[in-house]
Amino acid sequence: MAHDILIVGAGAAGLFAARELAQAGRKVFIVEARNRIGGRIYPLPESEFGYPAQGGAEFIHGEAAISREILKTAGATFEHSGEWWSTFDGEPRSDESPTPHNESLEEKLKALKEDMPIAAFFDHYLGEPKYARLRDYIFRRVEGYDAADPARFSAFALREQIFGEGGWGDLMAKEGYTLLLQALERDWAKSGVEIILNREVRRIELGARCVKLTCADRSIFEASQALLTVPLPILAKIEFKPALPEKREAANGIGFGTVIKILLRFKDRWWVKARGRDFSRMSFVFSKETVPTWWTQYPEPHATLTGWVAGPKAQRLSNLSEAELLERALASLANIFQVEVERLRGELLVGRVVNWTEEPFTFGAYSYPTPQTKAAVEELLKPVDGRLFFAGEALYHGETGTVEAALSSGRDAAKRMLGR
């Protein structure tokens, strides 16, 4: 047999697992459906935006020990964000005023004994009209940050986010995640890892002695073990033999969010003095517009604004064309900063829409926890016959939906495959 291990997917989890397995002496072959490595890490051409813009993952959340170490060793420059603004009531504010009844939210969440979706939690415990503003704030957070549907998002997960030891991470690498991909590629190339692109795996068959992968172009690969690292929605697209209904059911128990990311490069940083305010140190602005969240590259002086629509809002917009989404984005900025949309069209140099919901090898953005997630993850982490293993950001025992979660999951999967 030509290979010891086949890895399906060249995202962060697959690449890191390949490195760990190869350094342990295993002969590893990666099969990737896209024409590039990285998965939901998606570096855009530097010539397009004037810096290493990111169409996918961009921020470093939490401690992220593995991510930071790889990036630091690769020479990355870490930068913190500047000011956060909001225009929820129409008036720009440097931070959102305290939400009333936070103490009620804390009391009810901490007293909760059985997990439930956060929408059901509010209906049951905080359904009175006086809690409407609090509900609106929490739902915006769940939809915008977690890319989640409040009707499915775990109340226990929200409790951990708000009152746990973690928290929002606003760190980014000036060079983006490009350096991380390059570092992983160098490491596994030295260890003899092979990779083939443009091969979409359609069928996985567990035979008597091997795992056989059949791709859309009818090419076949075999190995004694396989590691499947594709995003959760892709599991439903793969035929398993024998059928693995318990794995499919488990995958359905984990939430998977939707995101549309819009990058707009302008002739200059026109927003710096908009509305008679000083936005020169602005990193984020949050609003109730169609494209509600925007960020700059502060402290870097790039004239690019990145728009973010997530959760159910992104799902509702997902069928629009790129031109239509760009128009919605410009209209949102015009309302936020009170400038003429015609002026923004004249200032625009490059517009790029990355609609992850429609991306055929992802069909979404990243996972989020539901009340069923813990049991679902435990099921997916169980190997099939000691030969088929699963990994990915959704299967990390910690904050999912991040590059760090994917790297950690890939590392842990490699350990399981090596029998450690």
C-alpha positions in Angstrom: 0.0 0.0 0.0 1.5 3.4 -1.1 0.4 5.4 2.0 -0.1 4.8 5.7 -2.7 7.6 6.1 -5.0 9.5 3.9 -6.2 12.9 5.0 -9.3 14.4 3.4 -9.1 18.2 3.5 -6.2 20.6 3.4 -7.5 23.1 5.9 -5.8 23.9 9.2 -6.9 20.7 10.9 -5.7 18.5 8.0 -2.5 20.3 7.5 -1.5 20.2 11.2 -2.4 16.6 11.5 -0.3 15.8 8.4 2.7 17.5 10.0 2.3 15.7 13.3 1.8 12.3 11.6 4.6 12.7 9.1 7.1 13.8 11.8 6.2 10.6 13.6 7.3 8.6 10.6 4.0 8.0 8.9 3.6 8.3 5.1 0.8 10.8 4.6 -1.2 11.8 1.5 -3.7 14.7 1.5 -6.7 14.8 -0.8 -8.2 18.3 -1.2 -11.3 19.3 -3.2 -10.2 23.0 -3.8 -7.4 24.2 -6.0 -5.6 25.6 -3.0 -4.7 24.7 0.6 -6.0 26.5 3.6 -9.8 25.7 3.6 -11.5 28.5 5.5 -8.2 30.3 5.7 -8.3 32.2 2.4 -5.5 34.7 1.7 -6.4 37.1 -1.1 -3.9 38.4 -3.7 -1.8 41.2 -2.1 -2.0 43.0 -5.5 -5.8 43.3 -5.1 -5.9 45.1 -1.7 -2.3 46.3 -1.2 -1.7 44.0 1.9 -2.3 40.3 2.7 -6.1 40.6 3.0 -8.0 37.6 4.3 -11.2 36.3 2.6 -11.7 33.9 5.5 -10.3 33.6 9.0 -8.6 36.9 10.2 -8.6 37.3 13.9 -6.8 35.4 16.7 -9.2 34.6 19.4 -8.3 33.8 23.0 -5.0 32.4 24.1 -4.5 30.5 20.8 -1.2 29.0 21.9 -0.6 26.9 18.8 -1.6 29.6 16.3 0.5 32.3 18.0 3.6 30.0 18.3 3.5 29.1 14.6 2.9 32.7 13.5 5.6 34.1 15.9 8.2 31.6 14.7 7.2 32.5 11.1 7.9 36.2 11.9 4.4 37.6 12.2 3.7 41.0 13.6 0.8 41.0 16.2 -1.4 44.0 16.4 -4.3 44.9 18.8 -7.4 46.7 17.7 -8.2 50.3 18.3 -11.6 51.9 19.0 -14.9 50.2 18.8 -17.9 52.3 17.7 -21.6 51.7 17.3 -24.6 53.5 15.8 -27.5 51.4 17.1 -29.6 54.5 18.0 -28.3 56.4 15.0 -25.7 58.4 16.9 -22.1 57.3 16.8 -20.9 56.1 20.2 -17.4 55.0 21.1 -18.9 52.2 23.1 -22.4 50.9 23.6 -24.0 52.1 26.7 -24.6 49.4 29.4 -27.5 47.1 28.6 -30.2 47.2 31.3 -30.9 44.0 33.3 -27.5 42.4 32.8 -27.7 41.2 36.4 -31.0 39.4 35.6 -29.3 37.7 32.7 -26.4 36.6 34.9 -28.7 35.3 37.6 -30.8 33.3 35.3 -28.0 31.9 33.3 -26.0 30.8 36.3 -29.0 29.1 37.8 -29.8 27.2 34.7 -29.5 23.4 35.3 -30.4 22.1 31.8 -29.1 23.5 28.6 -31.5 25.0 26.0 -31.4 27.3 23.0 -30.9 30.9 24.0 -34.1 31.9 22.2 -36.1 29.5 24.3 -34.2 30.7 27.4 -35.3 34.3 26.8 -38.8 33.2 26.1 -39.0 31.2 29.3 -37.0 33.4 31.8 -36.7 36.9 30.3 -39.7 37.2 28.1 -41.2 40.4 29.6 -41.1 43.6 27.4 -38.6 45.3 29.8 -36.0 42.8 28.6 -36.4 43.6 24.9 -33.2 45.6 24.7 -31.2 42.9 26.5 -32.6 40.3 24.2 -31.8 42.4 21.1 -28.2 42.8 22.3 -27.7 39.1 23.0 -29.2 38.0 19.8 -27.0 40.4 17.8 -24.0 39.0 19.7 -25.0 35.4 19.0 -25.7 36.1 15.3 -22.8 38.4 14.6 -19.9 36.8 16.6 -21.0 33.1 16.6 -22.7 33.2 13.2 -25.4 31.3 14.9 -29.2 31.0 14.9 -30.5 32.0 18.4 -33.1 29.3 18.0 -30.3 26.7 18.2 -27.4 28.3 20.1 -26.6 26.9 23.5 -27.5 28.9 26.6 -24.6 27.1 28.4 -22.2 28.3 25.7 -23.4 31.9 26.1 -22.9 31.6 29.8 -19.3 30.4 29.3 -18.6 33.2 26.8 -19.9 35.9 29.1 -18.8 34.7 32.5 -16.0 32.2 31.8 -12.3 33.0 31.8 -12.1 33.4 28.0 -13.4 36.3 26.0 -13.3 38.2 22.8 -9.9 38.3 21.2 -9.1 41.3 19.1 -5.6 40.3 18.0 -4.6 39.9 14.4 -1.4 39.3 12.6 -0.4 42.0 10.2 0.6 39.4 7.7 -2.7 37.5 8.1 -2.8 33.7 8.4 -0.8 33.4 5.2 2.4 32.9 7.2 0.8 30.0 9.1 -0.1 28.2 5.9 3.4 28.7 4.6 4.9 27.4 7.8 2.8 24.3 7.8 3.4 23.7 4.2 7.2 23.9 4.7 7.1 21.5 7.7 5.1 18.7 6.0 6.9 19.1 2.7 10.2 18.4 4.6 8.6 15.3 6.1 7.5 13.9 2.7 3.8 14.6 2.9 2.2 14.5 -0.5 -0.9 16.4 -1.6 -3.2 16.4 -4.6 -5.6 19.3 -5.3 -8.9 19.4 -7.2 -10.0 16.0 -5.9 -13.5 16.0 -4.4 -14.0 12.9 -2.3 -17.5 11.5 -2.9 -17.3 8.0 -1.3 -15.4 6.5 1.6 -15.4 2.7 1.9 -14.0 0.7 4.8 -12.7 -2.6 3.4 -11.2 -5.6 5.2 -7.7 -4.1 5.2 -7.9 -0.5 4.0 -9.9 2.6 3.6 -10.7 3.5 0.0 -11.6 7.0 -1.2 -13.4 7.5 -4.5 -13.3 11.1 -5.9 -15.7 12.9 -8.3 -13.3 12.3 -11.2 -13.3 8.5 -10.3 -9.8 8.6 -9.0 -9.2 6.2 -6.1 -6.9 6.3 -3.2 -6.2 3.7 -0.5 -4.5 3.6 2.9 -4.6 1.7 6.1 -6.2 4.7 7.9 -8.0 7.9 6.9 -8.7 11.2 8.6 -11.7 13.2 7.5 -11.4 17.0 8.2 -14.1 18.5 6.0 -16.6 21.0 7.3 -19.7 19.5 8.9 -22.1 20.2 5.9 -19.8 18.3 3.6 -20.3 15.1 5.6 -23.8 14.9 4.2 -22.3 15.0 0.7 -20.1 11.9 1.2 -21.3 8.4 0.8 -20.1 6.0 3.4 -19.9 2.2 3.1 -20.9 0.9 5.4 -23.4 3.7 6.1 -22.6 5.6 9.3 -26.0 7.0 10.4 -24.7 7.8 13.9 -22.0 10.0 12.5 -24.5 11.9 10.2 -26.9 12.3 13.1 -24.1 13.6 15.3 -23.0 16.2 12.7 -26.6 17.5 12.5 -26.5 18.0 16.3 -23.8 20.7 15.9 -24.7 24.1 14.6 -23.0 25.5 11.5 -23.3 29.2 10.9 -23.5 31.3 7.8 -21.3 34.3 6.8 -20.9 36.7 4.0 -17.6 38.8 4.1 -17.3 41.9 1.9 -14.0 43.7 1.4 -14.0 47.2 -0.1 -10.8 49.0 -1.1 -11.2 52.7 -1.5 -9.0 55.5 -2.9 -8.4 56.8 0.6 -9.6 56.5 4.2 -12.7 58.7 3.6 -14.4 57.6 6.9 -11.7 59.1 9.1 -13.5 62.5 9.4 -17.0 61.4 8.6 -19.9 62.9 10.5 -17.6 65.5 12.1 -16.0 62.7 14.3 -12.5 61.5 14.6 -12.6 57.8 13.4 -8.8 57.7 12.7 -8.3 55.0 15.4 -11.5 53.1 14.6 -11.2 49.3 14.3 -14.9 48.2 14.5 -18.2 49.8 14.0 -21.5 48.0 14.7 -24.9 49.0 13.4 -28.4 47.8 12.5 -27.8 48.1 8.8 -28.1 45.3 6.2 -24.3 44.8 6.5 -24.1 45.6 10.2 -20.5 45.1 11.2 -17.4 46.7 9.6 -13.7 46.8 10.5 -10.6 48.6 9.4 -7.0 47.4 9.4 -6.0 49.8 12.2 -3.3 50.5 13.1 -2.3 49.8 9.5 -3.3 52.7 7.2 -4.9 50.6 4.5 -8.0 52.2 2.8 -10.0 49.0 3.1 -13.2 48.3 5.0 -14.4 44.8 5.7 -18.1 44.1 6.1 -19.5 41.1 7.9 -23.0 39.6 7.8 -23.5 36.5 9.8 -26.2 34.1 11.1 -29.8 34.2 9.8 -29.2 37.6 8.3 -26.5 36.1 6.0 -28.7 33.2 5.1 -31.4 35.6 3.9 -28.9 37.4 1.7 -27.0 34.4 0.5 -28.8 34.1 -2.9 -28.1 37.7 -3.9 -25.5 38.3 -6.7 -22.1 39.8 -5.9 -23.2 43.1 -7.5 -26.4 43.2 -5.3 -24.4 42.5 -2.2 -21.9 45.2 -3.0 -24.7 47.7 -3.4 -26.2 46.6 0.0 -22.7 47.1 1.5 -22.2 50.6 0.1 -25.7 51.6 1.2 -25.0 50.3 4.7 -21.8 52.4 4.9 -23.5 55.4 3.5 -26.1 55.2 6.3 -23.6 54.5 9.0 -21.3 57.4 8.1 -24.0 59.7 6.6 -22.3 60.1 3.2 -23.7 59.9 -0.3 -23.6 56.5 -1.8 -22.6 58.0 -5.1 -19.5 59.3 -3.4 -18.6 55.9 -2.2 -19.1 54.3 -5.6 -16.7 56.9 -7.0 -14.1 56.2 -4.2 -14.3 52.4 -4.6 -11.3 50.7 -6.3 -11.9 47.0 -5.5 -15.0 45.1 -4.2 -14.8 41.5 -3.2 -17.6 39.3 -1.8 -16.8 36.0 -0.2 -20.1 34.3 0.3 -19.2 31.3 2.4 -22.8 30.1 2.5 -22.6 29.4 -1.3 -19.0 28.1 -1.3 -19.4 24.5 -2.6 -16.8 22.9 -0.3 -17.9 24.6 2.9 -21.6 25.6 2.6 -21.2 27.9 5.6 -18.7 29.6 7.9 -17.9 27.7 11.1 -19.6 25.7 13.8 -21.4 26.8 16.9 -22.6 24.9 20.0 -26.2 23.7 20.5 -27.5 21.8 23.5 -26.7 18.6 21.6 -23.2 19.5 20.7 -21.3 17.8 23.6 -22.8 14.4 22.9 -22.4 14.9 19.1 -18.7 15.7 19.4 -18.1 12.6 21.6 -19.7 10.5 18.9 -17.7 12.0 16.1 -14.5 11.6 17.9 -15.0 7.8 18.1 -13.0 6.2 15.3 -14.7 3.7 13.0 -13.0 0.3 13.2 -9.8 2.0 14.3 -9.3 3.2 10.7 -11.6 6.2 10.0 -11.1 9.2 12.2 -12.7 12.7 12.3 -11.2 16.1 13.0 -12.0 19.8 12.5 -12.8 23.0 14.3 -16.2 21.7 15.2 -14.7 18.8 17.2 -12.5 20.8 19.6 -13.3 20.7 23.3 -13.1 24.4 23.7 -14.1 27.5 21.7 -14.9 26.2 18.3 -15.2 28.1 15.1 -11.5 29.3 15.2 -8.2 28.4 13.5 -6.9 27.4 16.9 -9.7 24.9 17.3 -8.9 23.4 13.9 -5.2 23.1 14.7 -5.9 21.6 18.1 -8.3 19.1 16.7 -5.8 18.1 14.0 -3.1 17.6 16.7 -5.4 15.5 18.9 -6.5 13.4 15.9 -2.9 12.7 15.1 -2.3 11.5 18.6 -5.3 9.2 18.5 -4.1 7.7 15.1 -0.7 7.2 16.6 -2.2 5.4 19.5 -1.1 7.9 22.1 
